[in-house]
Amino acid sequence: MGWLFLFLGVMAEATSHVALRATNGFTHWLPSAIVLLGHLLAFLFLGQAMKSIPVGVVHASFAGLAILIVTSLSSIFIPKLPQDTRFRVSPAQPIQEK
């Protein structure tokens, strides 16, 4: 049951982080409510998961899964901005000294 609580906590946290961009500085009420509720649920589920799984395992799993899921959800729901390649430095390109 602890792993289910851990997964639910990760999903709540990931949803909260993806909704954070839409809050526009917490001026839009619906995304702001999703962020606050998501963080609250994440902590509640995390506390339940720690009752049956060691703390270190919970924190390591939570961090890794959260990064993975937030990155995946962000690539789906957040529109891509055009990349500015003027400042990109390639390892194959030597840096010119003045």
N, C-alpha and C positions, 0 to 999 in steps of 0.2 A: 504494500500500500504506500510505502514511503516513496518509491520511485514514481508512482502516479502523482503524488503531491509535488514532487520535484518537477516533473514535466509540466504540470498545470502552472506551477510558479514561474517556470521559464517562459511559457506561452503568455502569461499575464504580463510579465516584464517586457517581453519582446513587443507585444501589442502596444504597451505603454510607450516604449521608445520610438516606435514607428509613428505613433500618433503625435509625438512631441513636436514634430516639425509643423504640423497643421495648427498648433495652438496660436501661432503668431504672437508669441510673448504672453500667452494665457489671456488673449483678448477674445478668443472664440470659445464659447462655453462647452460645446459638445466634445471637441478634441481634448479640452482641458479636463473635463470630467472623466474621459477615458484614461488619460494619463494618471490622474489621482487614484481612480479606482484600480487601475492596473498595478500600480505600485503597492497599494494596500493589499490587494489579493496576492501579489507575489510574496510579500513578507508573511502573510498568513500561511500560505502553502509551504513556504520555506521552513517556517517554524514547525509545521506538522511533519515535514520530511525529516527534520533533524531528530525526531523522536525515535525513528527506527534505523536511520543511516548515520554513520559517523560524520561529525561536523566537517572534517577536511574533505571527505568524499563529496558531501553535499555542495560545499563552496566551489570546489574544483569543477564538478560536473555542471553546476549552475552557471559558472562563468563561461565555460567552454560552449555549452549548449546555447546560452544567451547570445554569444558572439555569432555563432553559426546561424541561428534563426533570425536575429536582427538583420544580419547581412543579407540573408535570403529574402526576407520580407521587404527590405528596403530596395533591393534590386527589382522587385516586382511592382511595388506601390509608389515609389518616389520617382518622378520623371527625371531623366538624365539631362544634365546641362551640357552644352557643347564644351569640349575640353580645349583650353588654350595651350597650345604646344610651344609657344614662344619661350617659356621658361623651363621646359623639360631639358634635362641634361642626360644624354645617353652615356653609358659607361664606355662605349666604343669611341666617343668623341673626346679628345683631350681638351682640357680647359685652357683657353688662351690667356696667357699672362700679358699684362700691358707694360 
